Amino acid sequence: RINSRSPGPLSVHNVDATIVSISAKICSFGIKRNTNKAGNKRSFVKSVFSLNDGMPNFLHLCKTPSELNDNIALGKTIVDTCVRGHVFVFDSGCDSRDKLLQIHEKGAYFITPHRTQGLGVKRVVWAADNPIAPFEAPGPGKPGFIVTSVEECVFETTTQKSRCKKYANMLLAVVHGLRYDRRDGTGWKPLDLMTNLPISTDGELIGPYSYAEVAQLYGNRWEIETFFKKIKGHLSFDHLLNTSENGIKIMIYMTLIAAMLMIWARVVTNAKHGWNIVKFWLEVSCREWIELAIWAHRTPFIERCRGS
């Protein structure tokens, strides 16, 4: 009833990880790291989530120091959980070519920014006539991403071409463009996106999506960042009540249950207010539901006792 279907014919998963940092003396579980202060260690509790059709999913709780690197935490988790024919959208922290190849070999698709990987251009699919960034911010309803060109590429380096042979069959559609950065007000910035979705024969589509829709799918990835902000700000996910591995997992699942109830409450009531109001309404309603449930079970129990 409340799941918003992924845009387009494919199911889209936005994947990211969040970290809770606490003193290593308090937490019996977590990735231990030294801090700037001598003798002071911190425990990083890193967990990987996805948003699929607007619903959150807990994918993995990191245990090893290597998982502080997103190539391990995100990359391996996506490879282990990816579904054939689904699209996985993630940030540039996961940029391992081998992990991207493993996703491709499992029949899944990815959309991620191009970072520093070497690319060999097979052909230029499309190029804008006048790729100049506007001077003004995009108005209401206007796109915040302008496509300047689209290329078909493969992973390739000039010095180690023999090592890149295994990537030759993974053709990449690279969408070059300009994105308006609203976070710091610095205006239009270059952003290159790459995906293993195939380019259509006529060059007008990437998979089932237009160029602009590919950029929009990556833009929608920001929803998982706001989800992390909500569960930490409204559901106290950044304050661990239990510091063991099992206790942390239980807290994660309880947090997701509460988050799903809040999403449900907001949708079915068509509430236009923020999560504070929705949380208050849900608390009051849950209290009433519990009292009704207790009374419903209490009355037959009293009648049975009187009958005996």
Beta strands, then each sheet from edge to edge (+ up, - down):
strand 1: 12-23
strand 2: 31-34
strand 3: 41-52
strand 4: 55-61
strand 5: 87-89
strand 6: 109-113
strand 7: 119-127
strand 8: 145-155
strand 9: 172-181
strand 10: 187-195
sheet 1: 2+ 3- 1+ 5+ 6+ 10- 9+ 8- 7+
sheet 2: 2+ 3- 4+
end
